[in-house]
Amino acid sequence: MSKQADSSLFLLGTSHQVANLNERESIALPNNSIDSFYEGLENLPGLQECLVLNTCNRTEIYGSADPFFEIQSLLHYLSNFRELDPTFLAEKTYQRSGAEVVRHLFEVASGIDSQMVGETEILGQLKKAYDEACERGATGKALNRLFQKSFQAAKWARTNTGISKGQVNLGNVLCELARRIFGQVDKCRLLVVGAGEVAESALEAFKSRGSEAITVTGRTFDWCPLSRRKPDELAQKFDGFTLAYSKFHESLHLFDVVLASTASSQALLTQAQVVQAMKKRPSKPLFLIDASVPRNVEEKAAGVDNVYLYNMDDVSAIANENLQSRLAEVEKCRLALSKRAMRLWEQMRAQPSLPS
């Protein structure tokens, strides 16, 4: 792709703002398809730079293109790639251009556009998406500047506003939910399936509250595509234990809290497996958190007695319980970021190679 900045910014995306969990699952890109998706993007006429952000709550394609590029070609490409009805996809996505792309990205990076308003994981996810796009040679002058400025804007927002006050870190929210169920977090036995940002957040939160029985497992101990880290390295970081994935299901009854956060495109834990585990701990509740899109735990598992199953929509609702008290800070942040975004856009337009 060209590295010139003589282009206009655009965005095509979906998130919790316009699509429910089932709809987001159908649009999200399977982790093993990212390479082929990027390859197809390179064939879109007029597209010069691109970056794909694919998380549990949003799928967004940022781009820089020549004036003749039509975003409908990207919508059509995504529709074919995910085998989705074009009308459905158009209804469940949003489009931005120019200054609105800058403003949107600043709000995403700061966490105020997140399902859990003010959460911190999104910034790390953005940085990973940016690094991966750079490694593919997919970004250029325009997107490089845009994303680097978005990271600075996010840092400013967290330092100068109160948007991150309260239980807005996913790990903290999970600890609060565990406390409601079990009374004491430090006594909970935690199992994390996966080694990404969400897994690390949970381990850090439980460890800081005195939990010693923390264990990590994964489908492979070779490498985790979400974090570029081995699950056993994550366990070591928090003085935890590792569990061979082959022992995962038969050991389920030994844990009180199980967090599933992987890139698997199919369920890793079925209702039947949960039923078998509960037979071995009939008087003890089991707290399951499915932080994956597509989901890793069969939804029917929620119907098993004494099992508490939460997905990302459920967790976000809990996290936003104290949102009312932070609305003034959110609006303050939004206004300040809007001004920063407009300044950057005007600077980018002032470049000789950008349209005026």
N, C-alpha and C positions, 0 to 999 in steps of 0.2 A: 504494500500500500504506500501511497505517496506520503511524504513527510512534510508537505507544504501546508501552510496555514491559510491559504487563500480559499477559505471555505466558511460555511455556516454550520452552527451547532444544532444538533437535534437530539431528541430522546424518544424512544418508544419503550414503554414499561408497564408493568402491572404490580400491584401490591395490595395489602389489606385495605387500602383506601377504596378500591374499586372491585375487589374480588374476594370471595370467601375462601376458606381453606381448601375445599374440594376443587374449586376453580383454579386456585394458585397451583395446586398439585398438577393439574393437567397442562398448565403453561410452562412450569419450571423445567429447566433443561437438566436431563440426567447428567450426573457428573462425568460419565464416560463418553458423553457426546459433545463436550465443550470444544474439543479440537476440531471435529468435523463441522460444528456450527461456525466457528471462526473461518474455516476454509470456505464455506459457502458465502459468508459475508464478503470475502474478497472479490467475489464474482458479481456483486451488485454494482451496476453502472453508476459512476459518480461518487461512490463512497471512498473517502480517502483515509480516514482513521476510524477506529471503533474500539469499544471496550464493553465487555459483558459483565454485569453484576448479577450474580445468581445466588440468592440466599434463601433461608427458610420463609421469608416473608415478602420477598420481592424478586422479580426478574426484570432487569432493565438493560437496554442496549443504548449506549451513548455513542454519538458519532459526529464526525466532521466531514462535510461533503461539499461538492461543487454546487453552484446555484441551480443546476438542472436535475439534481438528485430528487427523487420522489420517495417520501417515507412510506407510501403505499407499497412500494416494492419490498421494503423491509417487513411490513406487515404480512404481505403475501408469502415471503420467504419463511417467516416464523410459523405461519399457518400450515404451510406444507411440511416443514421440518417436524412439527409436533402433531401433525395429522389432526388439525382442529378446524372446525367450521369458521370461515373468515368472518362471518357476521358475529359469532360468539366472541372471537378474539378482538374484534373492533370494539365490542361493548365492554370488554373486561380489561382494556388497556387504555393508557393515556399517551398523549403526544405533547412534546414541548419543543420549542425552537428558540434560538437566540438567547436573550437575557433570561427567559424563563427556565432554560436548561441550567444556567448558572445558579439561579435562585433555588431551584429544586435540589440540585446537588449539594449546595451549602446546607440546606435543611436536612437532607438525608445524612450527611456526614456528621452533623451536630447531634443527631438523634431526635430532633423534634418532629420528624416525619415518620418515626418508627411506631410500630404497634404498641410497644412499651415506651411511652414518650420519655426521652432523655436517656435511653439505654446506651451503654458504652460499647457493646460488641460490634455494632455496625461500622465503626471507624476502622477497626482491624480488618473486617471483611472487605471494606473498600480498598484498603491498602494492598491486600492480597490480590484483589481483582486487578488493580492497577499494575502491580508487579508482573502478574501473569500476562497481561496485555502487552506490556513492554517487552517481555521475553519473547513474545510471538512477533514482535515488530509491528504490532497493530496500531500503536499510538504514534502521534507525531507532535509537532509544535503546539497545536491548539489544545489537544486533550492533555498533554503533559502539563501545560500551564494551568489549565482548568482544574485538574485533580490535585496538583500540588497546592494551589490556592485554597481548594476545599479543605484540605487537611489543616491548613493554617486557620481557616475560619472555624473549624470544629474545635481546635485547641482554644481559640479565643472565646468561643461560646461557653465552653466548660469552665474556663477560668473566670470569666466576667459576669456570668449569669447563674441563676440557681436552678437551671433546668434538670440537673442531675441529682438534686436532693431527694431523699426518700428511697424506697425499694425499687430502683429502676435498673439495677444490674440484675441480669437473669439469675445469676448464682444466689444473690441475696433474696430474690423472690422465692426461689425454690426452698431456701432455708426457712423462710417465713411459713411457707405452706407445710413443710415438714414439721415445724414447731406446732402448727395448729393440729396436725394429725397425731403426732407422737409426744408432744409436750416438751421433750428435750432433744435438741439437734445433736448435741455431742455424743449421745448414745446411739444415734442412727447409723446403720451400716449401709454405706453408699456404694453402688456399682454404676460406673459410667461406661457406656458402650460407645466408643468413638474417641477421637483425640483432637477435635477441632476447638474453635474459640468457645463454643457453648460448654463443652466438656471441661475446659480449663477454668472457665468462670465458676462452674459448679464446684469443682474440686477446691478452688481457692476459697470460696465462701464457706464450705463445710469445714475445711481445715482451720480457717480463722476462728471458727466457733467451737473449736476443741474436738472435732471429730477425728478419730484416729483410724477407724475401720473404713478406709476408702480404697476402692479397687477399680482397676481399669481393664477392660477387655476390648477386643475389636476383631473384625473378620480377618484382618491380616496384621501381623506385627512387623511387616516389612516397611510400610509407609502409609501415612494418612494423607490423602489428597487435599483435605480441607485445611490441614495445618502444616503439612510438610514435616511431620514429626511422627515417630513411632509411638504407639500407645504405651509401651513400656518406659519410654523416655518421659512421658507425661506423668506416669505413676511415680517414677523416681523423683521428679521435681517436687512432688508433694509428700514424699516419704510414704507412698501408698504401696499397694500390692498389685500384681498382675494376675489375670485369670485367663487361661487358654480359652479361646472362643469355643472350642469343642466341648468345654465343660460348662458353658454359659447357661444353657437351659436346665441342666440337671442341678445346677447350683443356685438357681433363682430364689429358692425358698430361704436361702441364708441371708438375704438382703432385705432391708426395710425400704430403701429408696433406690429406684433404678431409673437412670436417665439414658435414653436412647437418642443419639445424635450422630447419625452416619449419612453417607451419601448413597446408601442402598436404595434401589428402585423398588424393592419389595419388602414386605413385612418380615422383620427378624424375630418377632415374638407374637405367637398366635393365641387365641382365646384358649385353646386346648392346653397349651403349654402353661398358661397362667393358672388354669384350673388344677393341673397336676401339682404345681408349686404350692398352691393354697391348701391342698390336702395335707401338706407337710408342715403348715403353719396356720392351722384353722382359727386360732384365737388372736392372731397378729395381723394387723392391716398391712397392705402392700401399696406403696406409693409409686406409681409409674408416670414418668414424664416423657412424652414423645415430642422432641424438639426438632423433628426431621420433616422435610417436605421433599419427596413423598414420605408419608408417615411410616414409621418402623414398627408400630404396635397395632395389631388388629383392633379396630374400634369396638368390636364386640366384647373385648376383654373388660370393658368398663362395666359390663353387666355381672361380672363375677362378684360374689359376696365378699365384702371387706377389701375390695380393690378400688383404689382411687386413681383414675387415669385422667391426666391433663395433657392437652395438646397446646400448641403455641397460642391459639386464640384464647384458651382458658387462662393460661399463665398471664397473658397480656392484660386481661380484664382485671386480674388481681393486682397486677403491677400498677394499674392506673387508678386504683381506688383512692389514692391521695392526689390525683391529678388536679382536682379543683383548687387545691391550695397552691399549685404551681402555675396556674394558667397565666397569671400576670407575668411571671418570669418567661414563660413560653412566648407570649406575645412580644415582650421586650426583646427576646432573642430573635424572633422572626423578623421584626422590624430592622434590627441592626444588621442581620445577615442580608436582608433585602438591599440595604444601602451598600454593603460591601460587594454584593453581587453586581449591582448596577455600575459601580466604579470599575470593577474588573471588566465587565462587558464593554464599557466605553473605551477602556484602554486597549482591549483586543480589537475593537472596531477601528481604532486609530492607527493600527498597524497598516502599513502600505499594502500588505498582501491580503487584508481582510476587506470585505465589502463595507461601504460606508452606510 
